[in-house]
Amino acid sequence: MLEREIYHYYQLYVDKRLRIGEYEGFRAHDNYYIVVPLLNRDLQTLQDMQYMVSYLNERGVKDIPKWIPNQKGKWISRVEGNDIFLLQLPKFDREKRGSIGHQLASFHRAGERIPISNQESLRYNEWVPLWTARLDQLKERYEELRRNGLQSEFDYLFVDSFPYYEGLAENAIQYIVDYEWDRKGKEEGSYTITHERFHSESWVPIIKEDQIYAKIPLFWVIDHPVRDVSEYIRHMVTQEASGGQISEFLSDYTETKPLTRGSWRLLYGRLLYPSSYFDTIEAHSTSNRSHMKTDLTNRLKSLLSLEENHESFMKNFFSISGVPVEHVSIEPVGWLTKT
């Protein structure tokens, strides 16, 4: 029972159990806590996250939960049969934080130039080798399935769609390679604390009407801030957001943290790269549970059905984004400009 085990490990009396975002949570002594499953995270990953939290706290970032050790000083406890760690939510005031675009830009400004404590959390300047390696792995799977035969609906969907997404990935890789060549080693922007995949549920809404979120310190990596901007736009496209909503998000972000010439080019290149497609294929290949494979098959179907939205967005990227074309040299991908 959660109440008994929370008291055993943390000496906290659970007054009320509740859901906080996607997490199991509870209230104790007028504070709110969330119970986070450990899943595949190791101790080093948790230490990296704690390091990033400490850095952001020093830079004055609000709304970040605090890690709570158990009575033995350990970060991990066994609760209801699962390894978990406990986060305590900060006290939230009703002060307006601004839109998600403004808040993300402020978050990035606070996390800039964090000293690197562990290379495993660093993605900065690694896009091309990472993307190339992922593409090579999917090519091998594609050829293997074509040789040995297709066994499932997912296999058929993958083999049928892969050539298109291979082309997208190759365009994106070449675009970033060309950008790197053009800048000749000159730094464009800076690295900061970002998210693996930033989307509408990366932060937990606490007071929705005031856009106050708990900025959950999970799945954080150190990378160029454009990583989060592009992934949030990608999420908006899959949610069938309007061009006006995407334009507003970008306008709010750049009002607080303007994008450099190079950042605009990186944004375009990253939006070309089909990260959601790659994530789904890779997750299916490593999953051993039938219900997970079913969920991933449905996710792939959804992605494929929304590809027309993505392509339409990329064709209209320049008008929607408000990119200052007089200052930014972006050569659009040829086939996207055709009508």
C-alpha positions as CSV (number, residue, x, y, z in Angstrom):
1,M,0.0,0.0,0.0
2,L,1.5,3.4,-1.1
3,E,0.6,5.2,2.1
4,R,2.4,2.7,4.4
5,E,5.4,2.4,2.2
6,I,5.8,6.2,1.8
7,Y,5.7,6.5,5.6
8,H,8.2,3.7,5.9
9,Y,10.7,5.2,3.5
10,Y,10.2,8.9,4.0
11,Q,8.3,9.4,7.3
12,L,5.5,11.2,5.4
13,Y,1.9,10.8,6.3
14,V,-0.1,10.7,3.0
15,D,-3.2,13.0,3.5
16,K,-4.5,12.5,0.0
17,R,-3.6,10.6,-3.1
18,L,-4.1,12.3,-6.5
19,R,-2.8,12.4,-10.1
20,I,-0.4,15.2,-10.9
21,G,-0.1,15.3,-14.6
22,E,0.7,11.8,-15.7
23,Y,2.2,10.9,-12.3
24,E,0.9,9.3,-9.1
25,G,1.1,11.9,-6.5
26,F,0.0,12.8,-2.9
27,R,-0.3,15.5,-0.4
28,A,1.6,15.3,2.9
29,H,2.0,18.1,5.6
30,D,0.7,20.7,3.1
31,N,3.3,19.8,0.5
32,Y,2.7,17.9,-2.8
33,Y,4.9,15.1,-4.1
34,I,5.1,13.0,-7.2
35,V,6.1,9.4,-7.4
36,V,8.3,8.8,-10.4
37,P,9.0,5.2,-11.6
38,L,12.7,4.6,-12.1
39,L,12.2,2.6,-15.3
40,N,15.5,2.4,-17.2
41,R,17.1,5.3,-15.5
42,D,20.4,4.5,-13.7
43,L,21.9,6.3,-10.8
44,Q,24.3,8.3,-13.1
45,T,21.3,9.7,-15.0
46,L,19.6,10.8,-11.7
47,Q,22.9,12.5,-10.6
48,D,23.1,14.3,-13.9
49,M,19.5,15.6,-13.5
50,Q,20.2,16.7,-9.9
51,Y,23.3,18.6,-11.2
52,M,21.2,20.4,-13.8
53,V,18.5,21.2,-11.2
54,S,21.2,22.7,-8.9
55,Y,22.5,24.8,-11.7
56,L,19.1,26.1,-12.6
57,N,18.2,26.8,-9.0
58,E,21.4,28.9,-8.8
59,R,20.2,30.8,-11.9
60,G,16.9,31.6,-10.3
61,V,14.6,29.3,-12.1
62,K,11.3,28.7,-10.3
63,D,8.9,25.8,-10.3
64,I,11.5,22.9,-10.3
65,P,10.7,20.0,-8.0
66,K,13.2,18.9,-5.4
67,W,14.6,15.3,-5.1
68,I,13.8,13.8,-1.7
69,P,16.1,11.1,-0.3
70,N,14.6,8.4,1.8
71,Q,15.4,7.8,5.5
72,K,18.5,5.9,4.6
73,G,19.8,8.7,2.5
74,K,19.1,6.7,-0.7
75,W,17.5,8.2,-3.8
76,I,15.7,5.0,-4.8
77,S,13.0,3.2,-2.9
78,R,10.8,0.2,-3.5
79,V,7.2,1.2,-3.5
80,E,4.3,-1.0,-4.5
81,G,6.7,-3.4,-6.2
82,N,8.4,-0.7,-8.3
83,D,11.7,1.2,-7.9
84,I,10.8,4.9,-7.6
85,F,12.2,8.2,-6.6
86,L,10.3,11.0,-5.0
87,L,10.0,14.7,-6.1
88,Q,8.6,17.4,-3.9
89,L,6.8,20.2,-5.8
90,P,7.8,23.8,-4.8
91,K,5.3,26.2,-3.4
92,F,3.5,27.9,-6.4
93,D,2.4,31.5,-6.4
94,R,-0.1,33.0,-8.8
95,E,2.4,35.3,-10.5
96,K,2.0,35.1,-14.3
97,R,4.8,33.2,-16.0
98,G,4.0,34.1,-19.6
99,S,3.2,31.7,-22.5
100,I,5.0,28.4,-23.1
101,G,7.2,30.1,-25.6
102,H,8.3,32.8,-23.2
103,Q,8.9,30.3,-20.4
104,L,10.9,27.9,-22.6
105,A,13.1,30.8,-23.8
106,S,13.7,31.9,-20.1
107,F,14.5,28.3,-19.2
108,H,17.0,28.1,-22.0
109,R,18.6,31.4,-21.0
110,A,19.0,30.2,-17.4
111,G,20.6,26.9,-18.5
112,E,23.1,28.4,-20.9
113,R,26.8,27.3,-20.7
114,I,26.2,24.8,-17.9
115,P,29.6,23.1,-17.2
116,I,29.6,19.6,-18.6
117,S,29.7,17.0,-15.8
118,N,29.0,13.9,-17.9
119,Q,29.5,13.5,-21.7
120,E,26.6,11.0,-21.8
121,S,24.1,13.9,-21.4
122,L,25.7,16.0,-24.2
123,R,24.1,16.2,-27.6
124,Y,25.5,19.5,-28.7
125,N,27.2,19.3,-32.1
126,E,26.4,15.6,-32.3
127,W,23.3,15.6,-34.6
128,V,25.0,14.4,-37.8
129,P,26.8,11.4,-36.3
130,L,23.7,10.4,-34.2
131,W,21.3,10.8,-37.1
132,T,23.6,9.0,-39.5
133,A,24.0,6.0,-37.1
134,R,20.2,5.8,-36.6
135,L,19.6,5.9,-40.3
136,D,22.1,3.2,-40.9
137,Q,20.4,1.0,-38.3
138,L,17.0,1.4,-39.9
139,K,18.4,0.7,-43.3
140,E,19.7,-2.6,-42.0
141,R,16.4,-3.5,-40.5
142,Y,14.6,-2.5,-43.8
143,E,16.9,-4.7,-45.9
144,E,16.6,-7.6,-43.4
145,L,12.8,-7.5,-43.6
146,R,12.8,-7.4,-47.3
147,R,15.1,-10.4,-47.4
148,N,13.4,-12.5,-44.7
149,G,9.8,-11.5,-45.2
150,L,7.3,-9.4,-43.2
151,Q,5.7,-10.9,-40.1
152,S,3.4,-8.2,-38.8
153,E,1.3,-5.2,-39.7
154,F,4.1,-3.0,-38.3
155,D,6.6,-4.6,-40.6
156,Y,4.4,-3.8,-43.6
157,L,3.9,-0.2,-42.5
158,F,7.6,0.3,-41.9
159,V,8.8,-1.2,-45.2
160,D,6.2,0.7,-47.2
161,S,7.1,4.1,-45.5
162,F,10.8,3.8,-44.9
163,P,12.0,5.1,-48.4
164,Y,10.2,8.3,-47.9
165,Y,11.5,8.9,-44.4
166,E,15.0,7.8,-45.5
167,G,14.9,10.6,-48.0
168,L,13.8,13.1,-45.4
169,A,16.5,12.1,-43.0
170,E,19.2,12.3,-45.7
171,N,18.0,15.8,-46.7
172,A,18.2,16.8,-43.0
173,I,21.6,15.4,-42.5
174,Q,22.9,17.0,-45.7
175,Y,21.4,20.3,-44.6
176,I,23.2,20.3,-41.2
177,V,26.4,19.2,-42.9
178,D,26.2,22.1,-45.3
179,Y,25.5,24.4,-42.4
180,E,28.5,23.2,-40.5
181,W,30.7,23.7,-43.6
182,D,29.4,27.2,-44.1
183,R,30.0,28.3,-40.5
184,K,33.6,27.0,-40.7
185,G,33.8,26.2,-37.0
186,K,32.4,29.6,-35.8
187,E,30.0,29.2,-32.9
188,E,26.4,29.9,-33.5
189,G,24.4,30.4,-30.3
190,S,25.3,28.2,-27.3
191,Y,24.3,25.0,-25.6
192,T,21.9,24.9,-22.8
193,I,19.7,22.4,-20.8
194,T,17.1,21.0,-23.1
195,H,14.7,18.0,-23.2
196,E,15.0,14.8,-25.2
197,R,11.6,15.5,-26.8
198,F,9.9,18.7,-25.6
199,H,6.1,18.5,-25.9
200,S,2.9,19.7,-24.1
201,E,3.3,17.1,-21.3
202,S,7.0,17.7,-20.6
203,W,6.0,20.1,-17.9
204,V,3.2,19.4,-15.5
205,P,0.4,22.0,-15.4
206,I,-0.3,23.1,-11.9
207,I,-2.5,26.2,-12.4
208,K,-3.6,25.9,-16.1
209,E,-5.3,29.3,-16.4
210,D,-2.1,31.1,-15.3
211,Q,0.2,28.8,-17.3
212,I,2.1,27.7,-14.2
213,Y,4.0,24.4,-14.7
214,A,6.2,22.2,-12.6
215,K,9.3,21.8,-14.8
216,I,9.9,18.1,-14.2
217,P,13.7,17.3,-14.2
218,L,13.5,14.2,-16.4
219,F,14.7,13.4,-19.9
220,W,17.0,16.5,-19.9
221,V,20.0,16.7,-22.1
222,I,22.5,19.4,-23.0
223,D,22.1,20.6,-26.5
224,H,21.4,23.6,-28.7
225,P,18.1,25.4,-27.7
226,V,16.7,24.8,-31.2
227,R,16.3,21.2,-30.2
228,D,13.3,22.1,-27.9
229,V,11.9,24.7,-30.2
230,S,11.8,22.3,-33.2
231,E,10.4,19.3,-31.2
232,Y,7.7,21.5,-29.7
233,I,6.7,22.7,-33.2
234,R,6.8,19.1,-34.4
235,H,4.4,18.2,-31.6
236,M,2.1,21.1,-32.5
237,V,2.0,19.9,-36.1
238,T,1.0,16.4,-35.0
239,Q,-1.7,18.0,-32.8
240,E,-2.9,19.8,-36.0
241,A,-2.2,23.2,-34.6
242,S,-2.8,26.1,-36.9
243,G,-0.1,28.1,-38.6
244,G,-1.1,31.0,-36.4
245,Q,-0.6,29.1,-33.2
246,I,2.9,27.9,-34.4
247,S,3.7,31.5,-35.4
248,E,2.6,32.8,-32.0
249,F,4.8,30.2,-30.2
250,L,7.9,31.2,-32.2
251,S,7.2,34.9,-31.8
252,D,6.9,34.5,-28.0
253,Y,10.1,32.4,-27.8
254,T,12.2,34.8,-30.0
255,E,10.8,37.9,-28.1
256,T,12.6,36.5,-25.0
257,K,15.5,34.7,-26.7
258,P,16.1,35.8,-30.4
259,L,17.4,33.2,-32.8
260,T,20.7,33.8,-34.5
261,R,21.1,33.4,-38.3
262,G,22.6,29.9,-37.7
263,S,19.8,29.0,-35.2
264,W,17.2,29.6,-37.9
265,R,19.0,27.3,-40.2
266,L,19.4,24.6,-37.6
267,L,15.7,24.9,-36.8
268,Y,14.8,24.3,-40.5
269,G,17.2,21.3,-40.7
270,R,15.9,19.8,-37.5
271,L,12.3,20.1,-38.6
272,L,13.2,18.2,-41.7
273,Y,14.5,15.3,-39.6
274,P,11.7,12.7,-38.8
275,S,12.6,12.1,-35.2
276,S,9.1,10.9,-34.2
277,Y,9.2,8.2,-36.9
278,F,12.7,7.0,-35.9
279,D,11.7,7.0,-32.2
280,T,8.7,4.8,-33.0
281,I,10.6,2.3,-35.2
282,E,13.4,1.9,-32.7
283,A,11.0,1.5,-29.7
284,H,9.2,-1.3,-31.6
285,S,12.4,-3.1,-32.4
286,T,13.4,-3.1,-28.7
287,S,10.0,-3.9,-27.2
288,N,9.2,-7.4,-26.0
289,R,5.6,-6.8,-24.9
290,S,2.7,-7.5,-27.2
291,H,0.6,-4.6,-25.9
292,M,3.5,-2.2,-26.4
293,K,4.0,-3.4,-29.9
294,T,0.2,-2.9,-30.6
295,D,0.5,0.7,-29.2
296,L,3.5,1.4,-31.3
297,T,1.7,0.1,-34.4
298,N,-1.1,2.5,-33.7
299,R,1.3,5.3,-33.1
300,L,3.0,4.6,-36.5
301,K,-0.3,4.6,-38.3
302,S,-1.1,8.0,-36.7
303,L,2.3,9.4,-37.7
304,L,1.8,8.3,-41.3
305,S,-1.7,9.7,-41.4
306,L,-0.3,13.1,-40.3
307,E,2.7,13.3,-42.7
308,E,0.7,15.4,-45.1
309,N,0.4,18.0,-42.3
310,H,4.1,18.0,-41.7
311,E,4.9,18.3,-45.4
312,S,2.4,21.2,-45.7
313,F,4.0,22.9,-42.8
314,M,7.5,22.6,-44.2
315,K,6.3,24.0,-47.5
316,N,4.9,27.0,-45.6
317,F,7.7,27.2,-43.1
318,F,9.0,30.7,-44.2
319,S,5.6,32.4,-44.0
320,I,4.6,30.7,-40.7
321,S,7.8,31.1,-38.8
322,G,8.4,34.7,-39.7
323,V,12.1,33.9,-40.4
324,P,13.9,37.1,-41.3
325,V,14.8,36.0,-44.9
326,E,16.7,39.2,-45.6
327,H,19.2,38.2,-42.8
328,V,19.1,34.4,-42.9
329,S,20.3,32.4,-45.9
330,I,18.1,29.3,-46.0
331,E,18.0,27.2,-49.1
332,P,14.7,25.2,-49.0
333,V,14.7,21.6,-50.0
334,G,13.9,21.5,-53.7
335,W,11.0,18.9,-53.6
336,L,9.2,20.8,-50.8
337,T,8.9,23.9,-53.0
338,K,7.2,22.1,-55.8
339,T,3.4,22.4,-56.0
